[in-house]
Amino acid sequence: MKTIQGQNNKLVFAFPDKEIECFTTTNERINLMLEQANISIMGNNNRILLYFDSEEDAEELLAGGGFLLIVKGNDNEVDMGTVIVRSSPILGMTGLKLIIGQLPGLGASVSRTANGCRVTIGNKVVINGTTIYLQEDNSRVCIGDDSQISWGVDIWCTDAHTITDLDGNPINYAQSIEIGRHVWIGKDVKIGKNVRIADNSIVGWGSIVTKPFDEPNVIFAGIPTKIVKRGINWDRKCINKYVKGL
Ligand SMILES: CC(C)(COP(=O)(O)OP(=O)(O)OC[C@H]1O[C@@H](n2cnc3c(N)ncnc32)[C@H](O)[C@@H]1OP(=O)(O)O)[C@@H](O)C(=O)NCCC(=O)NCCS
């Protein structure tokens, strides 16, 4: 672990048969994983719950180098299901960066925190190279079960800077990003604040999604994203295998 600072923080690994409270465990295997993991928690009352099917899966995620978790602020919650993070330098994949509060590399003079945020990621979500970033208090990101997120993807529940009207009132608050169940986000997609994507949908590569879409089973594409096809579904297998029923 990189940094743990503050009080009443909780980091729990949940397995099918047990839950391990990471800050007090004497389990040597888990402690070794934690030493190798890129996890930083700075602040108070943050609660991080990561589900794994097995200790091997936990090892693969935490010691594999493709996972970064930073939580800077108070009263934040992360619930992450049995996510498969792929990280291969050959394919230029970068794993999962999940950041609440402060993006790395902002410089020593910049300090940002976010409080009361919640990130929920479902089960069997495949993530190749994605940055999920929350910067504003009480904002939410939710990704449904069985979704698939390609690489070069940004899911930013913030613009990072303030836009105001001419009286100086902020106009670009972030509230939430909700990605439904079984949604496929293509390569190099950017998803901004206050977006909803309904179940069984696809976002075509290179698209920028800027607003909520509530219709399920559609393909979105373009900048800004629009519905380009309705009445579709998708399967994780490549077509060769799909048609042979493999
Ligand atoms: C969206 C996608 C899946 C194509 O689906 P499809 O059902 O074959 O769609 P089509 O090619 O028939 O395109 C439908 C329309 O959307 C447009 N379109 C498709 N993808 C688009 C994109 N990424 N941006 C803008 N427009 C796009 C097409 O030009 C077409 O427009 P038209 O109706 O005006 O002719 C494909 O374009 C795509 O993004 N593939 C990459 C997926 C990926 O990122 N894989 C990485 C592994 S996770």
The ligand as an SDF file (V2000), in Angstrom:
LIG
                    3D

 48 50  0  0  0  0  0  0  0  0999 V2000
  -20.2950    0.8130  -32.8890 C   0  0  0  0  0  0  0  0  0  0  0  0
  -19.6120   -0.3510  -33.5650 C   0  0  0  0  0  0  0  0  0  0  0  0
  -19.5460   -1.5270  -32.6060 C   0  0  0  0  0  0  0  0  0  0  0  0
  -20.3280   -0.7230  -34.8780 C   0  0  0  0  0  0  0  0  0  0  0  0
  -21.5770   -1.3500  -34.7290 O   0  0  0  0  0  0  0  0  0  0  0  0
  -22.4180   -1.7500  -36.0620 P   0  0  0  0  0  0  0  0  0  0  0  0
  -23.6990   -2.3410  -35.6030 O   0  0  0  0  0  0  0  0  0  0  0  0
  -21.5760   -2.5750  -36.9640 O   0  0  0  0  0  0  0  0  0  0  0  0
  -22.7130   -0.3150  -36.6470 O   0  0  0  0  0  0  0  0  0  0  0  0
  -22.5600    0.2420  -38.1270 P   0  0  0  0  0  0  0  0  0  0  0  0
  -21.1670    0.1030  -38.6050 O   0  0  0  0  0  0  0  0  0  0  0  0
  -23.6730   -0.3560  -38.9270 O   0  0  0  0  0  0  0  0  0  0  0  0
  -22.8450    1.7790  -37.8950 O   0  0  0  0  0  0  0  0  0  0  0  0
  -24.1210    2.3380  -37.6880 C   0  0  0  0  0  0  0  0  0  0  0  0
  -24.0110    3.8430  -37.8920 C   0  0  0  0  0  0  0  0  0  0  0  0
  -23.2000    4.3880  -36.8370 O   0  0  0  0  0  0  0  0  0  0  0  0
  -22.0420    5.0450  -37.3590 C   0  0  0  0  0  0  0  0  0  0  0  0
  -20.9310    4.7390  -36.4590 N   0  0  0  0  0  0  0  0  0  0  0  0
  -20.5090    3.4940  -36.0790 C   0  0  0  0  0  0  0  0  0  0  0  0
  -19.4920    3.6160  -35.1960 N   0  0  0  0  0  0  0  0  0  0  0  0
  -19.2840    4.9260  -35.0130 C   0  0  0  0  0  0  0  0  0  0  0  0
  -18.3740    5.6620  -34.2080 C   0  0  0  0  0  0  0  0  0  0  0  0
  -17.4940    5.0270  -33.4090 N   0  0  0  0  0  0  0  0  0  0  0  0
  -18.4340    7.0110  -34.2540 N   0  0  0  0  0  0  0  0  0  0  0  0
  -19.3260    7.6360  -35.0550 C   0  0  0  0  0  0  0  0  0  0  0  0
  -20.2180    6.9850  -35.8380 N   0  0  0  0  0  0  0  0  0  0  0  0
  -20.1920    5.6430  -35.8110 C   0  0  0  0  0  0  0  0  0  0  0  0
  -21.8660    4.4450  -38.7490 C   0  0  0  0  0  0  0  0  0  0  0  0
  -21.1570    5.3240  -39.5930 O   0  0  0  0  0  0  0  0  0  0  0  0
  -23.2850    4.2430  -39.1840 C   0  0  0  0  0  0  0  0  0  0  0  0
  -23.8150    5.4840  -39.5740 O   0  0  0  0  0  0  0  0  0  0  0  0
  -24.9770    5.6060  -40.7110 P   0  0  0  0  0  0  0  0  0  0  0  0
  -26.1790    4.8830  -40.1550 O   0  0  0  0  0  0  0  0  0  0  0  0
  -25.1730    7.0710  -40.8440 O   0  0  0  0  0  0  0  0  0  0  0  0
  -24.4390    4.9280  -41.9220 O   0  0  0  0  0  0  0  0  0  0  0  0
  -18.2070   -0.0190  -34.0770 C   0  0  0  0  0  0  0  0  0  0  0  0
  -18.2390    1.1260  -34.9050 O   0  0  0  0  0  0  0  0  0  0  0  0
  -17.1950    0.1850  -32.9890 C   0  0  0  0  0  0  0  0  0  0  0  0
  -17.1530    1.1790  -32.2710 O   0  0  0  0  0  0  0  0  0  0  0  0
  -16.2610   -0.7920  -32.9220 N   0  0  0  0  0  0  0  0  0  0  0  0
  -15.1610   -0.7650  -31.9880 C   0  0  0  0  0  0  0  0  0  0  0  0
  -15.5180   -1.4570  -30.7040 C   0  0  0  0  0  0  0  0  0  0  0  0
  -14.3480   -1.4270  -29.7800 C   0  0  0  0  0  0  0  0  0  0  0  0
  -13.9820   -0.3810  -29.2680 O   0  0  0  0  0  0  0  0  0  0  0  0
  -13.7470   -2.5960  -29.5410 N   0  0  0  0  0  0  0  0  0  0  0  0
  -12.5900   -2.6930  -28.6860 C   0  0  0  0  0  0  0  0  0  0  0  0
  -12.6250   -3.9430  -27.8690 C   0  0  0  0  0  0  0  0  0  0  0  0
  -13.5190   -3.7650  -26.3440 S   0  0  0  0  0  0  0  0  0  0  0  0
  1  2  1  0
  2  3  1  0
  2  4  1  0
  2 36  1  0
  4  5  1  0
  5  6  1  0
  6  7  2  0
  6  8  1  0
  6  9  1  0
  9 10  1  0
 10 11  2  0
 10 12  1  0
 10 13  1  0
 13 14  1  0
 14 15  1  0
 15 16  1  0
 15 30  1  0
 16 17  1  0
 17 18  1  0
 17 28  1  0
 18 19  1  0
 18 27  1  0
 19 20  2  0
 20 21  1  0
 21 22  1  0
 21 27  2  0
 22 23  1  0
 22 24  2  0
 24 25  1  0
 25 26  2  0
 26 27  1  0
 28 29  1  0
 28 30  1  0
 30 31  1  0
 31 32  1  0
 32 33  2  0
 32 34  1  0
 32 35  1  0
 36 37  1  0
 36 38  1  0
 38 39  2  0
 38 40  1  0
 40 41  1  0
 41 42  1  0
 42 43  1  0
 43 44  2  0
 43 45  1  0
 45 46  1  0
 46 47  1  0
 47 48  1  0
M  END
$$$$
